[in-house]
Amino acid sequence: MRNVWKVFMRDVQRVLAVPFAVILLIASCVIPGLYSWLNVAANLDPYALTGNVPIAVADNDRGVSVNGKDFNFGSQTTDTLKKNHDLGWRFVSENDAIAGVESGDYYAAIIISKNFSADMTSVLQGEIIRPQLRFYVNEKVNSLSPRVAQSGAQSLEKQINESFVRTVSATVTRELTKEAGNVNTKLDGTAQTMNVKLDDAQHSIGDARSGVDDAQDSIESSRRTVAQVRKDMSSLAGRAGTLSGSIADTADSISAARGGLNAFNQSANTVITQSQTGLGSLSSTANGAIGSINGNAAALSGSVDAMLSTLESANDRLGDAIESMESDPDLANTQALQQAKDQQQAIATQIATLKQLNNSLPGSLEVSQDSINHALNQLNAKADNLSRISGEANTKADQGFDNLSASLTGLSDTTAAAAQELKQLDSSLAQLDSTLAAASQTMTQTDTQLKRVSDSITRTRNDFTVLRSSEAWAQLKGLSGVNADTVSEFLASPVSLNSKSYYPVRNYGSAVAPFFTNVGCWVGSFVALTLFRHDADSDGIERLTPAQAFLGRWLLMMPLAMLQGIVIATGNLIIGIQCLSPIAYIFGTMVCSMTYVSLVYSLIMLFRHIGMALSVIILILQVPGAGGMYPIEMMPRFYRLLHPILPFTYGVEALREPIGGFYGNAFWLDLARTALFALVFLAVTVTCRPALANLNDLFTRELADTDLINVRKLEVVGSERNVMRTVRNMMHDPTWGKVIRNRAATFERCYPYIVRVGIHLIWAIPGAFLAVMMITGPRIGFLVAWLIAVLVIDIVLIAIEYLHLSLPRQAEESRMDVRELLQSVIGKVVR
């Protein structure tokens, strides 16, 4: 540190020894202040001068008459604007207004249409037409003026709306006040009428609920009746099924009876035929046996008895058949059956007579052949008659059976149709029951709703009773005392905004002063580094290291940086910015100035001319990226990412504290973060500067070869270390020189091609990015990538150029012996 202090004191003595240098340093403190002062003064309170912004107004409104009263809102608007000095209102014709906007004489123009008043009052005539103001703006004249003009137009729109509401509400209120007396009288009558209406409604609802109950009972009774009918129909359907079965059985019985009758008819015919045959045989036998009657009377009597038994058996079967037919209701009362029955009984009588005669035959041997033949003839006639009657009975029976079968078939169809009708009727009754059930539920819901309405009416009547005794009712009756102006003001602006500002700032200039103060300090660092030589020489100081030389010169710049900060801050205070703590503001400005001088000086000492360019680039990035003018949230994403790593971010925040008000330890924390940038850059410079000495020497030589750029070959203290390193390498490895020379020769052969490729890439990469942006549109990301790519190529080319300078020099030094190298170290100075 002793050498650092020696360098500082030596440089101070050099400055003080030249009065003009002192004057120049003082002037260097004023120059950066001018940047801050002029910008702060220009932006001190620009919104207070918006009355100078010319805005044209053209009133074409013709007015309107409503209910005998004239309205002209356009004229009212212009009268109000003439008293308004927020903007520079110019009242001209429509053509002049539009032409003035196009030419730039007016920033904007507002045109009031001819039907403006008519549209405003259209709501009073039952047809709503929104009135419109035509707004013209010239956005080319200035970036901010369109916003100011737009704000003025919106303010005018709000003012017109409030005026309209105020006028209409005042008119309505006055009319309402006039009718207040009538209203009071009507209120009492309305109250009485309402009570009566409510009572009537309550009674009506009670009657309706009674009707609902009666309907509910009727529905339940109907449902029970339907259920009973369905039950009876179910039983009837069962009977219909049974009847169908009985009809089927009867049909089977008729078929069986018809078969039995046919069998009987066949049997009867057979019996009759047999009887007739038997009678013939009997007649023959009798005639043949007359002669031998006397001789064989007993045998004859037996034969006759056998024949009579056969006839009696056949006659009995005929009687059984007749009895069977008598059990049939359709045949029982027929004449044919009665005749058959009579004939059968007659045959039975005749057989009985024959039996009696046959039984008396043995006792009477004197038999008359004529009597026997007569009896046999009578029997044969009876048999013929019986055969005829049997045929007629069979024919009658077949006809009866056919009629009965047809009747049974019709009855069966009728029964089936009746069963189907019963099913359909049961389905209809089921639907009727469902409908009745739904009706019952509806009646229940209706009763519930009626009960709710009844309860609501009761509550309404109670509420109305309370309302009549309330203060609001009294106020309503006292409406005649309402102030129309008060009501209109309330309706025009019903909401009152009660705002509270934390850390209020008096004007716009005070708000932007922190930003312009930081920019002025950064400009001051450029001015300071333009005046002083960057490298400290070693005159009068022994064993001065590069770090000591750097810190000694940096220490000389700190008083100048502090003085610049004091001058800039004091000038802003004189201009009149708001500042709650001037001491803190001046101190913060001094810290920012010292930080920025340290940062820029470190970049220049690290990279020389490139460092100066980097410091300019950092300044450019900090203008939008530090959030000094606009909230950082409004900036593109690229600047939001840079925001935390920019020195201005914390410098601006620190200076806002003494201007707007302190919040905790925010002021000291922001100053500490700002100063941290200086410490980091100083540490990096002290550490890395010796390694970059040859690179800086390269730039100095290359720029000097142009004979256009102002460069100075200054002494780089400690540069002899490169030669000493060469000596150590030669002593350690005798073959080191040969390796270096071969490496240098190989590099020199490739050098032209490498440089050519690099130069082509410098032009090709921007062209490629430009083509991509023309296709996809300009984006900040592409621009950043473009700059990074060019920067990387430049760094590579710089490294190649450094090797191009370093390797040949090392090859040249490798040809020297150790003594020559040591001699070159003594008093070595690179200029």
C-alpha positions, 0 to 999 in steps of 0.5 A, spaced: 500 500 500 505 504 500 507 504 493 500 505 492 500 511 496 506 514 493 503 514 486 497 517 488 501 523 492 505 524 486 500 524 481 496 529 486 502 534 486 503 533 478 496 536 478 496 541 483 503 544 480 499 546 473 493 551 475 490 549 468 489 542 470 485 544 476 481 548 472 480 543 467 478 538 472 473 542 475 470 543 469 470 536 468 465 535 474 460 540 471 460 537 464 456 530 466 452 535 471 449 538 465 446 532 462 443 530 468 441 538 470 438 539 463 434 533 463 431 534 470 429 541 468 426 539 462 422 534 465 421 537 472 413 538 471 411 537 463 404 535 465 403 542 468 404 545 461 399 541 457 395 547 456 400 549 451 398 542 447 393 545 441 387 540 440 382 543 435 374 542 437 369 543 432 362 544 434 356 542 429 351 541 434 344 544 432 341 543 439 334 539 440 327 541 443 324 536 448 317 538 451 318 545 450 325 545 453 331 547 448 337 543 449 344 544 446 349 539 449 355 541 444 354 549 446 355 547 453 361 542 452 364 548 448 363 553 454 366 548 459 372 547 455 373 554 454 374 554 462 378 548 462 386 550 461 388 542 462 389 542 454 390 548 449 383 547 446 382 551 439 375 552 437 375 552 429 370 549 424 370 541 422 374 542 416 380 547 419 380 542 425 381 536 420 386 539 416 390 542 422 391 535 424 393 532 418 398 538 417 401 537 424 398 544 427 394 540 432 395 534 435 388 532 435 381 534 433 374 533 437 368 533 432 361 534 435 356 531 430 350 535 428 345 530 432 349 530 438 343 533 443 338 529 439 342 523 440 343 525 448 336 526 449 333 520 445 332 516 452 327 521 454 323 519 447 323 512 448 329 511 443 336 510 445 341 512 440 348 513 443 351 520 441 358 520 438 364 524 438 369 523 432 376 524 435 382 525 430 389 524 432 396 525 428 401 520 431 407 522 427 408 529 431 410 526 437 410 520 441 407 522 447 402 527 444 397 522 442 396 519 449 395 526 452 390 528 447 387 521 448 387 522 455 383 529 454 378 526 449 376 521 455 376 526 460 371 530 455 367 524 454 367 523 462 365 530 463 359 530 458 356 524 461 356 527 468 353 533 465 348 529 461 346 525 468 347 531 472 342 535 467 337 529 467 337 527 474 336 535 476 330 535 471 327 529 474 328 531 481 325 537 480 318 534 477 318 529 483 319 534 488 313 538 485 309 532 485 311 530 492 304 533 495 300 528 491 305 523 492 304 524 500 296 523 499 297 517 494 301 514 499 296 513 504 291 511 499 295 506 497 297 503 503 289 502 505 288 499 498 294 495 499 292 492 506 285 490 503 288 487 497 293 483 501 287 481 505 283 479 499 289 475 496 289 471 503 282 469 503 283 467 495 288 463 497 285 460 503 279 458 498 284 455 493 287 451 498 280 448 500 278 447 493 285 443 492 283 439 498 276 437 495 280 436 488 285 431 492 279 427 495 275 426 489 282 424 486 283 419 491 276 416 490 276 416 483 283 412 484 279 407 489 274 406 484 279 405 478 282 400 482 275 396 484 274 396 476 280 393 475 279 388 480 272 386 477 275 386 470 280 381 472 275 377 475 271 377 468 277 376 464 278 370 468 271 368 467 272 369 460 278 364 460 273 359 463 268 360 458 272 359 453 274 353 456 267 351 457 266 352 449 271 348 447 269 342 451 262 343 449 264 343 442 268 337 443 262 334 447 257 336 441 262 332 436 262 326 441 254 326 441 254 327 433 259 321 433 254 317 438 248 319 434 251 317 428 253 310 431 246 310 434 243 311 427 247 306 424 245 301 430 238 303 429 238 301 422 242 295 423 237 293 429 231 295 424 234 291 418 235 285 423 228 286 426 225 286 419 229 280 417 227 277 423 220 278 422 221 275 415 224 269 418 219 269 423 213 270 418 216 264 414 218 260 420 211 261 423 208 259 416 212 253 416 211 251 423 204 252 423 203 245 420 208 243 426 205 247 431 201 242 434 207 237 434 213 242 436 209 248 440 214 248 445 220 249 440 216 255 437 215 258 443 222 258 445 224 261 438 219 266 438 221 268 445 229 269 443 227 273 437 223 278 442 228 278 446 233 280 441 227 286 439 227 288 446 234 289 447 235 293 440 229 297 442 232 298 449 238 301 446 234 305 442 231 308 448 237 309 451 239 313 445 233 317 445 234 319 453 241 321 451 238 326 446 233 328 451 239 331 455 241 336 450 237 342 450 237 343 443 234 336 441 230 335 448 224 339 445 224 337 438 218 334 434 222 328 431 225 326 438 218 326 441 216 322 435 222 317 435 220 316 443 213 315 442 215 309 436 220 306 441 215 306 446 210 303 441 215 298 439 216 296 447 208 295 447 208 291 441 214 286 444 210 286 450 204 284 447 208 279 443 211 276 449 204 275 452 202 272 446 208 267 446 207 266 453 200 264 452 202 260 445 203 253 449 197 253 452 193 255 446 195 250 440 190 252 436 193 258 433 190 262 427 195 263 421 192 269 419 192 272 426 200 271 426 201 274 419 197 280 421 201 281 427 207 280 424 205 285 418 203 290 423 210 289 426 214 290 420 210 296 418 212 299 425 219 297 423 218 301 417 215 307 420 221 306 426 226 306 420 223 312 417 223 316 424 230 314 425 232 317 418 228 324 420 231 324 427 238 323 424 237 329 419 234 334 424 240 332 429 245 333 424 242 340 422 242 342 430 249 340 431 251 344 425 247 350 428 250 349 435 257 348 432 256 355 428 253 358 435 259 355 439 264 358 434 261 365 434 261 365 442 268 363 442 270 369 437 266 373 441 269 371 448 276 372 445 275 379 443 271 380 449 278 378 453 282 383 448 278 388 450 278 387 457 286 387 456 286 394 453 281 397 458 285 395 463 291 398 460 287 405 459 285 404 467 292 403 469 294 410 465 288 413 468 290 411 475 297 414 473 294 420 471 290 421 477 296 419 481 300 425 478 294 430 478 294 428 486 302 430 486 300 436 482 295 438 487 300 437 493 305 441 490 300 446 488 297 446 495 305 447 498 306 453 493 299 456 495 302 455 502 308 459 501 304 464 497 300 465 503 306 466 508 309 471 503 303 475 503 303 475 511 310 477 511 309 482 506 303 485 510 308 485 516 313 488 512 309 493 509 306 495 516 313 496 519 315 500 513 309 505 514 312 506 521 319 506 519 323 513 518 324 511 510 317 512 509 317 518 513 322 521 508 319 518 502 313 522 504 317 528 505 320 528 498 318 535 497 324 537 501 329 534 496 335 538 493 335 537 486 342 539 485 345 535 491 341 529 487 344 531 480 351 531 483 350 524 486 348 521 480 353 524 476 358 522 480 356 517 485 363 514 487 368 518 491 375 515 490 379 516 497 386 515 495 392 515 499 399 515 496 405 512 499 412 516 498 408 521 494 413 525 489 411 532 487 413 532 480 415 528 474 422 531 474 423 529 481 421 522 479 426 521 474 432 525 477 435 518 480 435 515 473 438 522 470 443 522 476 446 515 475 446 517 467 450 523 469 455 519 473 456 514 468 458 520 463 462 523 468 466 517 468 468 517 461 470 525 462 475 523 468 478 517 464 479 522 458 483 527 462 487 522 465 492 517 463 490 510 464 497 507 466 501 510 472 508 510 470 514 508 475 518 514 475 521 515 482 518 509 485 522 503 486 519 496 485 512 498 483 508 492 481 502 492 476 497 492 481 500 498 485 500 502 479 493 500 477 490 502 484 494 508 485 491 511 479 484 509 481 485 512 488 487 519 484 480 518 480 476 517 486 476 524 489 474 527 482 468 522 482 466 524 489 466 531 486 462 529 480 457 526 485 457 532 489 456 537 483 451 533 480 446 532 486 447 539 488 445 542 481 439 537 482 437 540 488 438 547 486 433 546 480 428 544 485 427 536 485 423 534 491 428 531 496 427 529 503 434 528 505 439 532 501 445 529 505 443 522 503 441 524 496 448 527 495 452 521 499 448 516 494 450 520 488 457 520 491 457 512 491 454 511 485 459 516 481 465 512 485 462 505 483 461 507 475 468 510 475 471 504 478 467 500 473 469 503 467 476 504 469 477 497 470 474 495 463 479 500 460 485 497 464 483 490 462 481 491 455 483 498 453 479 500 447 475 494 447 473 496 454 471 503 453 466 500 447 464 495 453 462 501 458 458 504 452 454 498 451 453 497 458 450 504 458 446 503 452 443 496 456 442 500 462 437 505 459 431 501 458 434 495 463 434 499 469 427 501 470 429 508 471 424 511 466 418 505 465 417 499 470 421 493 468 415 489 468 413 493 461 420 491 458 421 485 453 424 479 457 431 480 455 431 487 459 428 483 465 433 478 465 438 483 465 435 487 470 438 484 476 445 484 474 446 492 472 449 497 476 444 502 475 438 498 477 441 499 485 443 506 484 437 508 481 433 505 487 438 507 492 437 515 490 429 514 490 429 513 497 432 520 499 427 523 494 420 519 495 422 517 502 426 511 506 423 504 507 427 500 512 434 499 510 433 499 503 437 505 502 443 502 505 442 495 502 442 498 495 448 502 496 452 496 498 449 492 492 452 498 487 458 498 491 459 491 490 460 492 482 466 496 484 469 491 488 468 485 483 471 489 477 477 492 481 479 485 484 478 482 477 482 487 474 488 486 479 488 479 478 487 478 470 491 485 468 498 482 468 495 476 463 492 481 458 498 485 458 500 482 451 493 482 448 493 490 450 500 491 447 497 487 441 491 492 440 496 498 441 500 496 436 495 494 431 491 501 432 497 505 431 499 502 424 492 505 422 495 512 423 488 514 424 486 512 431 489 516 437 493 511 441 499 512 446 504 506 447 505 507 455 509 503 459 506 497 462 509 496 469 511 489 470 511 487 462 519 484 463 516 478 466 514 475 459 522 475 458 524 472 464 519 467 463 522 465 457 529 465 460 526 460 465 524 456 460 530 456 456 534 454 462 529 448 464 529 445 457 534 446 452 529 444 446 524 449 448 526 454 443 526 449 437 519 447 439 517 454 439 520 455 433 516 449 429 510 451 433 511 459 430 512 456 423 506 452 423 501 457 425 504 462 420 502 457 415 495 457 417 494 464 419 492 467 413 486 461 412 484 462 419 483 470 418 480 469 412 475 464 414 473 469 420 472 475 416 467 471 412 464 469 418 463 476 421 459 478 414 456 471 413 453 470 420 449 477 420 447 476 413 444 469 416 440 472 422 438 478 417 435 473 413 431 469 418 429 476 421 426 478 415 422 471 415 420 471 422 419 478 424 424 482 428 425 479 435 430 482 441 432 474 441 435 474 434 438 481 435 442 479 442 444 472 438 447 476 433 451 480 437 453 474 441 455 471 435 459 476 432 463 478 439 465 470 439 468 471 433 471 477 434 474 474 441 477 468 437 480 473 432 483 477 437 486 470 440 489 468 433 492 475 432 495 475 439 498 468 437 500 471 431 504 477 435 506 472 441 509 466 437 514 470 433 516 474 438 518 468 442 521 464 437 526 470 436 527 470 443 529 463 443 534 464 438 538 469 443 542 466 449 541 467 456 546 473 457 542 477 451 536 475 454 538 478 461 541 484 458 534 485 455 530 485 461 535 491 464 531 497 463 526 494 458 521 499 456 515 498 451 512 504 448 
